[in-house]
C-alpha cells in the first residue's frame, strides 16, 4: 500500500482536522494536526470491501452472527500475540473508553481509589473522575536510557489503602513503552500484594517497532487471572475508531458474570459496521497490511526523532511502539504555556499537551506520527524554526 498517498480529511467532519482550531487555535488550512490519535492514511481495500459488502445488503437492521467476530478476535490474538484466549471470555463494547467506564462501575464503588502510572492517556483520568472514583497517580521514573520504568518499592509506600483497582496502558500511551513480561509480572504481583483488580488496556498492542514484542497480560502473569480485565480493539491499528467497537476479555468466570450483568443492564447492542470492519481487519490480509504500516511508521519515527533531537532543549523519548511520540521540552527552560504557545503560533502544529496526561507530563508534548512522511518532515522543520533562537 502507498502510505504516501494524500487523503483530504479537512471538511469531512474529522475530529483531528476539523476540531483542531477550536482545540488549539491552529487553522486546518495551514496547520498540522498531531493531537488526536488516529491516522491520515487511506483505508486498505479489505476494509473498503467490508463496507461495500454491508451496502450490498441494502439493510442495516438488527443482526446476529457474533460467533464470527469472536473467532476473528481469537485468531488474531493467537496468531499475532501467541495468546489462546477463549471466545466465551469476550464482550463487544461501544469502544474502549466506554468499556473502561463500565468496568469501573462494575468492579468499584464511588470514592474508591483507582491506580494509574503517570503520565498516561488522559481519558483514564476522565473516566475515573466522571464515575466518581479517585485517581491515585503513581509517577513513572525515567531510566538512564531515556525510557520509562516503574518503581514498585516507592509505589508500595504511596498507596492510601482506599485503592481497589489498577488501570494500565500496555503498550504505554503516550510514550510507546512496551512493558516486558517481567514488568507486567511485577504489576501483577503489586496487585496481589495490595488486593487490587487490574484493567489492562492493550489497544496499541499491534503497532510494535522492530526489536520489541508485546506480551498480553494474561500470558505474562497468569497468576492474576482471577483479578484481570483485558481490553483491546482494532480501532487504533486499522484506524476505525469512528466505528466505536471494542472487545473486553475477562478470563475469570466470576468477574465475567458481574460484567455481563452490568453490560446487559445497559442494553448495548454491537455496532454493525464496527463488527464487520473488525472481522475484515483480523485476517491474513490485515496482518500483512499491519506489517507494512509498522515499517512505514518506523520510518516516520526515525525522521521525527532525528529532527527533534537536533533542536537544542528538545528530546524525544525513545519509541518502542505506537505512532505517538513523547517529546520533552524541559531543556528549553520554558514554561509549558510558553513552549506550547510557540508551537501553536510559530510552527502551526497542534500536539497534545502533556499537562493533560497527569503527574510527570508537564514538560512534554505528544505528537501523532500517523501521517504522511512529507508531513512529518515539514513538522520537524517547523519545530526547528519555532525554536531557532535556541540554536
Buried (B, 14 or more C-beta within 10 A) or exposed (E): BEBEEEEEBBEEEBBBBBBBBEBBEBEBEEBBBBBBBBBBBBBBEBBEEBBEEBEEEEEEEEBEEEEEBBBBBBBBBEEBBEBEBEBEBBBBBBBBBBBBBBBBBBBBEEEBBBBBBBBBBBBBBBBBEEBEBBBBBBBBEBEEEEBBBBEBEEBEEEBEEEBBBBBBBBBBBBBBBBBEBEBBBBBBBBBBEBEBBBBBBBBBBBBBBEEBEBBBBBBBBEEBBEBBBBBBBBBBBBBBBBBBBBBBBBBBEEBBEBBEEBBEEEEBEBBBBBBBBBBBBBBEBBBEBBEEBBEBBBEBBEBBBEBBEEBEBBBBBBBBBBBBBBBBBBEBEBEBEEBBBBBBEBBBBBBBBBBBBBBBBBBBBBBBBBBBBEBBBBBBEBBBEBBEEBE
